[in-house]
Amino acid sequence: MGIFKDENGNSYGDWTHRGQGRTRENANDIVTTGDEKKWYDQTFWIIFFLVVLWPVGLVLMWRGACTWPVAVKIVVTIVLVGVVALSYQMSQAVMAAQGTMGI
């Protein structure tokens, strides 16, 4: 019988929960429920990437794991393409205006 072992030779472990039937195998059941989505399938991260890094956001949105309706995906894609096209047009206009001013 060692210093941290009981009379049967088993380690004490968490003595406050001893005898409650808790084991290492079911310790993860306390933390996770098993039906959680992966981080890249969660709505928050999809919207985050749509705003911060839009190509990645579009890919995450159109993957099969995203449960958004197809109509919403189409509208979001059209809006993003419109924003990108408008941004490009504005940058071209600024460059043209700077070129005519001699800067």
C-alpha positions as CSV (number, residue, x, y, z in Angstrom):
1,M,0.0,0.0,0.0
2,G,1.6,3.2,-1.2
3,I,1.2,6.7,0.1
4,F,-1.5,7.7,-2.5
5,K,-3.2,4.3,-2.9
6,D,-6.1,2.6,-1.1
7,E,-6.1,-0.8,0.4
8,N,-6.8,-2.4,-3.1
9,G,-3.8,-0.6,-4.7
10,N,-6.0,1.9,-6.6
11,S,-5.0,5.5,-6.8
12,Y,-7.2,7.9,-4.8
13,G,-7.7,10.4,-7.6
14,D,-10.2,13.1,-6.8
15,W,-11.2,12.1,-3.3
16,T,-14.2,14.4,-3.1
17,H,-16.0,12.5,-5.9
18,R,-14.8,9.1,-4.8
19,G,-17.6,6.5,-5.0
20,Q,-19.7,8.5,-7.4
21,G,-18.8,6.3,-10.4
22,R,-16.9,9.0,-12.3
23,T,-14.2,7.8,-14.5
24,R,-11.8,9.3,-17.0
25,E,-14.0,7.9,-19.9
26,N,-17.0,9.9,-18.9
27,A,-15.2,13.0,-17.7
28,N,-15.5,14.6,-21.2
29,D,-19.2,14.1,-21.1
30,I,-19.4,16.7,-18.4
31,V,-17.8,19.3,-20.7
32,T,-19.2,18.4,-24.1
33,T,-22.6,17.2,-25.1
34,G,-21.6,15.7,-28.5
35,D,-24.1,17.7,-30.6
36,E,-21.9,20.8,-30.7
37,K,-20.9,22.3,-34.1
38,K,-17.3,22.7,-34.9
39,W,-16.0,26.3,-34.7
40,Y,-16.0,26.9,-38.4
41,D,-19.7,25.7,-38.7
42,Q,-21.0,28.2,-36.1
43,T,-22.9,31.2,-37.3
44,F,-20.8,33.7,-35.4
45,W,-17.6,32.6,-37.1
46,I,-19.2,32.5,-40.5
47,I,-20.4,36.1,-40.1
48,F,-17.0,37.1,-38.7
49,F,-15.2,35.8,-41.7
50,L,-17.8,37.3,-44.1
51,V,-16.9,40.7,-42.6
52,V,-13.2,40.3,-42.0
53,L,-12.0,37.9,-44.7
54,W,-14.9,37.6,-47.2
55,P,-13.6,34.8,-49.4
56,V,-13.2,32.5,-46.5
57,G,-16.6,33.6,-45.2
58,L,-18.2,32.7,-48.6
59,V,-16.6,29.3,-48.6
60,L,-17.8,28.6,-45.0
61,M,-21.3,29.9,-45.8
62,W,-21.7,27.7,-48.9
63,R,-20.3,24.5,-47.3
64,G,-22.9,21.9,-46.6
65,A,-22.6,22.3,-42.8
66,C,-24.1,25.8,-42.8
67,T,-27.9,25.5,-42.2
68,W,-28.8,28.9,-43.7
69,P,-31.5,28.8,-46.4
70,V,-30.3,29.0,-50.0
71,A,-32.1,32.3,-50.6
72,V,-30.1,33.9,-47.7
73,K,-26.9,32.5,-49.1
74,I,-27.6,34.0,-52.5
75,V,-28.5,37.4,-51.1
76,V,-25.4,37.5,-49.0
77,T,-23.3,36.5,-52.0
78,I,-24.8,39.2,-54.2
79,V,-24.4,41.8,-51.6
80,L,-20.7,40.9,-51.1
81,V,-20.0,40.8,-54.8
82,G,-21.7,44.3,-55.1
83,V,-19.6,45.7,-52.2
84,V,-16.4,44.3,-53.8
85,A,-17.3,45.7,-57.2
86,L,-18.3,49.1,-55.7
87,S,-15.0,49.2,-53.8
88,Y,-13.0,48.4,-57.0
89,Q,-14.9,51.1,-58.9
90,M,-14.2,53.7,-56.2
91,S,-10.5,52.8,-56.1
92,Q,-10.3,53.2,-59.9
93,A,-12.1,56.6,-59.6
94,V,-9.7,57.8,-56.9
95,M,-6.6,56.6,-58.9
96,A,-8.0,58.4,-62.0
97,A,-8.6,61.6,-60.1
98,Q,-5.1,61.5,-58.6
99,G,-3.7,61.0,-62.1
100,T,-5.4,64.0,-63.6
101,M,-4.4,66.2,-60.7
102,G,-0.7,65.5,-61.3
103,I,0.0,63.9,-58.0
